[in-house]
Amino acid sequence: MKKNTLSVILPVMFGFLAMGFIDMIGLVTSNVRADFDMSDGLVNTISLSCYLWFLLLSIPVGMALTRWGRKKMVLLSLAIHVVALLLPYVSYSFASVLVAFSLIGIGNTILQVAMNPLVTDVVNADRVTSTITFGQATKAFGSIVAPFVAMWTAVALGHWQLLFPIYAGLSLLGLIWLWITPIEEAPREARKVGVKDTLVLLKDKFILACFVGIVVLVAADVAVNMTLPRLMTDEFGLSTEKANLCNSLYFLARTIAAFAGGALLLKVSDKKFFSWGCWIAMAGLVLFAALGKLGLVPVLVAVCIFGVGYANLFGIVFSFAMRRAPEKANEVSALLIVGLIGGAILPPVLGWIRDVSGSQVAAVAAIAVVWIYMLWLIRRIREA
């Protein structure tokens, strides 16, 4: 029986905070776009360089978990984050940002594959869903503060790029905290785990549905994260700094909803909660597209509605998939994290739509179309 002690849970939660550093990609691309006067299509290759690693490395990382252990892999990921986050500060250019976010993608892939199974080592089975949901809320908090830190460093210190060493320091702190925290991991399996052992899970139609769900969830989140500040600058004439603050409002709505959801999931059916979330998020996207040219406040309200609906969906889908095959938690986690490739697929497409149509609103409408899959997934979750 796991003890659920805060002394063990808190350093794991800090790992979720570091996981959220990847969400500053929206802020960074907005600033890079302004600093180097780049097109949407070209600057969106930053997301491709970052999220491509979820496709390439997730399964090998899942295999490594069985050999080296979950805690060691999380420590490795945090070390990679430290190095990656220092690069753009040492030498700021489009090339250095590409390399940095490529490394962040590698570190975050390891972190996301290892973190959710590690949660099962520190809490009881009946608290896994709520703990992962709280973890996602902690992740979102890291996303909230990034624009404020960037604005503070720009105004007070003269360089928004000082955000990078600050986040590098936080990653180092998380690494040290987890390193000195004793965690009793589940016994490692003696059997060898290969790529085939992971991919064969897709034969399970429910796990396949959850996998596609993760692809859509991440694609929509990254797309909103990158599209919102550009809509603010293109349609409403906000400065890059103020436009980035709008992303903080989106992540604030997500964080509040995620913390509230983590508590409610202890009392409310996660299946019912999933249905509510999908419909609320869809309403937010439809309003976002419909109100995209009508006013700043209506757009922000619509984005917050999407954030409230979205907040708990990732954790719920993840926990349902892991419950489907608990004896293969490492493989299931690795497979689902491959789904984060959605963050690399949709943004370049939306950049092309924006360049061709001349409208960010058209890109938002495309996100809403993709979200229809989540409404279909409600039925599969109910039947699980």
N, C-alpha and C positions, 0 to 999 in steps of 0.2 A: 504494500500500500504506500503510495507516494504521500508526502507530508504537505505539499503545497505551501511550503514556507517562503515568505517574502525574500529572505536572504538568497534563495536560489532562483526564484522567479524574476526578481528585479533585474539582475544582469542579463537574463534572457530577453526581457522586455527592452533593455537598452540595445540589444541586437536588432530588434524590430525598428528602433529609432534610426539606427544606421542604415537599415534597409530603405528607409524613406528618403535618404539622401539622393537616390536616383531620380526622385520626382522634381528635383531642381532643374531637370533638363528643359522644362518649359521656360523658366527664368533665363537659363543660360542661352538657349537658342534665340530668345528675344533680344538679349544683349549682343550676342554675336552678330545677329542679323543687322542690328543698328550700327555696331562698331565697324563692321566690314562691308556694309551696304550690299547684302546678299539677297538673292531671291529665296522665296519660300521653299521651292523644290530643292535647292542646293543646301540650305541650312538644315533642312529636315534629314539630311544624311547623318547628322549627329545621332538622331534616334536610331537609325539603322545600324551605325557602328556600335551602339550600346546594346540594343535588344537582340541583335543577331546571335550573341553568345548564349542566350537562353535556348536557342535551337541547337547550337553546336555542342554545348558543354553540359547541359542538364543531366543527360543520361550517364555520361562518364563520371560526373560528380556523384550521382546516386550510387554508382558502382564503388566509388572511392569511400563513401560513407560506411559501407559494409567492412571495408578493410581498415580504415584509419579511425573511424568513429565520428560522431556528429559534432561534438565539442571542438575537436581539433580542426575540423573543416570550417567551422564558424570562425575560429581564431585566424585561420589562413585568410578567409575572406576579408576580415577586418584589416589585416595587414596590407592586403592589396588595395583596399580603400584608402589607407593612409598615403601610400605611394601615388595613387591615381590623383587624389585631391590636391597634392602638392604641385603636380606638373603644370597646370595652367597658371599658377601663381609664379613659378620660377620662369616660365616663358609663355607669354600669352599670345597665341595666334590661333587661326582656325585649325591648323594642323595639330597643335598641342591639345586643343579642346577635343578634337576627334580621337586622339590617342588616349587622353584622359578618360573619356566616356567609354571607350572600348575597354579599358581596364576596369572602370566602374561596372560595366556590364559583366565582366568576368567575375569580379568580386561579388557582385550582387547575385549572380547565378548560383555561386557556391553558397552564399548566405541564405537565399530563399529555399534552396533544395534542403539544406541541413537544418534550418531553423524550425520548421513545422514538426518534423520528427523529434527534434530536441524538446519541443514543448511536451510531447507525450512522455518524456523522461522526468519531467518536473511537476506535472499535475496528474490528478486522477482522470480516468477515462471520461467520466461524466462532465468534466470541466474543460475538455480539449477545445470544443467549439467556441465557448465563451472566451477562453484564454487567447485563442488565435484571433478572435474578433477584437479583443482588447489590444492585442499585438498590432493589428492593422490600424487601430486608433492611434497607438504610439507612433507607428510609421507615418501616419498622416500629420502628426504634430511636427515631425522633422520637416515636413513639406511646408507647413504653415509659416514657420519662422524664417525660411530662406529669403523671401523677398524683403523682409524687414531687416535682416542682417545685411543683405546686399545694399539696401538703401542707406543704412547706418554707416557702413564702411565707405560708401561712395561720398556721403556728405561729410562725415567726421574725419575720415582718413584719406579720402581722395581717390580710392580705387574700389569698385564693387568686387573685383577679383579677390579681395581679402576674405571673401566668403569661403574660398577653397581651403586655406590653411586653418580656419576656424573649424570647419567640418572635419578636416584631417585630424585635428586635436581631439575632437569628440570621438572619432573612430578609434584613436589610440587609447583614449580613456576606457571605451567599451571593451577593447581587446584586453587591457590589463585587468579590468574588473572581472570579466568572465574567466580569464586565465587563473586567477586566484580563488575562484569559486568552485568547490568540489561538487561534481554532478555524477550521480550513479546512473550510467546509461544502461539501456536494455542489453542483454547479452548479444554479441554479434553472431550472425549466422556463420556456420562452418562452410556452407555451400558457396560456390562461386557464382556471382551474379554478373550476367552479361547483358549486352544490348538487347538481345532477343528476349531475355526474361522481363525486360521493361516494356518493350514494344508489344509483347503478346497480351499485355493488359488491355490494349485497345480492342481486343476481341470481345471484351465485356462491353456491351452497348451502353451501359450506364456510365462506366468510366470514360468511354469515348465521348459521350454527351457532356460530361463534366469537363473533359479536356478542351473541347470546342468552346464551352462556356468560359473557361479561363482565357482563351484566345480573345474572345469578344470583350470580356471585362477589361482586360489590360489594354486592348486596342482603343476602346472607348475612353478609358481614363487618360491615357497618354494623349489621345487626340484632343480631348477637351482641355487638358493641361497646356497644350501647345497652341491651340486655336484661340482660346479666350483672350490672352494678352494681345494677340495680333488683331483681333476684332476690336479691342479697345483702342488701339492706335490707329487702325485704318478707318473705322466707322465713326469714332467719337473724338479722335484727335488727342488722346491722352499721351503723355510722355511714356517712354519705355519703363521707367521706374514705377510710375503710378499704375500702369497697365499690369505690371508684375504683381502689384499688391492685390489685384482682383483675384489672382490665383490663390492668394492666402485666404480670401473669403470663401472660395470653393473648398479648400482643404479644411478650413475651420468648420464649415457645415458638415463635412465628412467626419471630422474628429469628434464633434459633439454627438452626431448620430451614431458613430461607432461605439463610443463609451456608453451611451444610452442603450444601444443594441446589445452590447456585451452583458449589461445587467438584465435587460428584458429577456434575453435568450435563456436565462436561468429559470424563467417562469412561462415563457410563451413557446409554442411549437416552432422549431426552426424551419419547418416546411411552410407554415403559414407566414412566418417572417420573411422568407425568401420571396414568396409571391407578392407581398406588400412592397418589398424593396424594388422588384423588377418593374412593377407598374408605376410607382412613384418616379423612378429614374426615367422611364419612358415619357412620362408627363413633362418632366423637366427638359428633356431633349426636344420635344415637340415645341414647347414654349420658347426654348432657346432659339430654335430655327425661325419660329413665327415672329418673335419680337426682336430679332437681331438688328434691325435698322430703326426700331421705334424709340429706343431710349436706353440710357445707361442702367438705370435702376431696374427696369423690367428684365433686362438681360441678366443682371446679377442675381435677381430673385430666382429666375429660371435655372441658373447654374447651381444655386444653392439647393433647389428642389432636387436636381439630379444628384448632387452630392449626398443628400440625405438618403435618397433611395439606394444609391450605389454602396454606401458605407460598409454594409455588413455582408454583401453578396460574395466577395472573394473568399472570406473565411468560411462561409456556409458551404459553398461548392467544394472547397478544399476538404473540409471535415467529412462531408458525405462520401467523397471519393475514398478517403483514407479508411473510413468505417467499412467500406465495401470489401476491402482486402487488408485488414489490420496486420496480418502476418507479413505483408509486403509493403510496409509503410515507406521504406526508403525508395523503392521502385516507383510507387504511386506518386510520392512527392516529386521525384525526378521527372516523371512523365508530365505531371501537371505544370511544373515550372518551364518545361519546353514551350508550354502555351503562352508564356510571356513574349514569345516571338511576335505576338499580336501588336506589341508596341513598336515593332520595326516595320510591320506590313502596312498598317493604316495611315500613319502620318505622312509618308512620302506620297501616297495616293491622294491624300487631302491637300498636300502642297501642290500637286499637279492640278487638282480641281480648282484650287484658289488661283493659280497662275493662269489657267485657261478661262475661267469664268469671271475673274476679277472680283470675286466676292467670298468673304469668309463664311457668310451665311450658307452658301451652297455646301461648304465643307461640313457645317453643323448638320445639315439635312442628311448628308451621307452617313454621319454617325448614327442618326436616328434609325435609318434603314437597317444598318448592321445590328442594332439593338433588338430588332424583332426576334432574333434567335433566342434571346433571354426570356422572352414571353413564351416561346415554345418550350423552353427548358423547365418552366414551372411544372408542367404536367409530369415530366420525368422525375423531378424531385419529389413530387407528391406520391408517386408510385413506389419510391425507394423504400 
